[in-house]
Amino acid sequence: MKNFSKLILSFVLSWVCGLAIAQNYPNKPIKLIVPFPAGGPTDIVARPLAQMLGESMKQSIIVENKGGAGGSVAADFVAKSPPDGYTIMVGTVGTHAINGSLYRQLPYDMTKDFTPIALVASAPLVIAVPANSNIKTLADLIKEAKAKPDFIAFGTAGNGTPGHLTGALFETATKTKLKHIPYKGSAPAVTDLLGGQIPLMFDPIQSVLPHIQSGKLIALAVTSKTRSPLLPNVPTVAESGYPNFESTAWWAVFGPAKLPENVTNTLTTQVQKIASSAAYKEKLGNVGVQPNTNFKESLSNFQTREIAKWAIAVRDSGASLD
């Protein structure tokens, strides 16, 4: 009986402490963990978000870049952090949708170990070819790929990256077979695409946009459901005869599991307000990343759909990492 009373008292004290934390939140600086090095696409999304979130919440938001293992190092760190709202992260399509299927031993669970807060932004991938390619349209690519299975090579930033897995989704949707050439990052792959060493590439818009705008590359299609405002004349894969096709890189804010409800609601309200503002869109600049302005679907439901979609892509690609 005495042990039972202690258990009840412990529970009550924990509940009271949690309530106090939630009511006074935030009363100290918040860490925003970025799972990739400074200067990359995720950093571009995170830093203006941190600045504006700090101004809105009247508290310092400290950006901490913690790269490694496709973002898994940072995600694991946040998953194991105290659920008090003072350590949150900008998760990605990799850390919170792909890695669970891709890595044989992932140190965290993509859903159970996190509290979803809000989807912040997304960006399409582009199917691109050199300007002098004899392939001028998506229809040309599909026709040639069907005539020559496993012949047309496509470059990506590496095994298991969104580019690689988007290629797998494309093969499944179009019933074609391409040859994957993985690189160690987007930059060397784009260099070889420009030089004609590879004939095709699936890559996030940020990497190839300047070369499309300069006329060195041709964009055959974008992989989002709607056209990119920066490439309004480039069709989507969906409108080219594959209506269910969609593949985007995305960024969302997550906290550790079991965040107090008031803390979660505060963060969700603040992040959604910033993401949907014209000021945040302006801060992102013209790199092809679009802030999220539609919050009808919860981040939790969106993530569930994405996990299922990318699991199929990982399976079809045969990709697997330790």
Salt bridges, closest charged atoms under 4 A:
ASP43 OD2 - ARG47 NE 2.87
GLU64 OE1 - LYS31 NZ 3.50
GLU64 OE2 - LYS66 NZ 3.23
ASP76 OD1 - LYS80 NZ 2.35
GLU239 OE2 - ARG227 NH2 2.57
GLU297 OE1 - ARG305 NH2 2.95
GLU306 OE2 - LYS309 NZ 2.94
ASP316 OD1 - ARG315 NE 3.06
ASP322 OD1 - ARG104 NH1 2.24
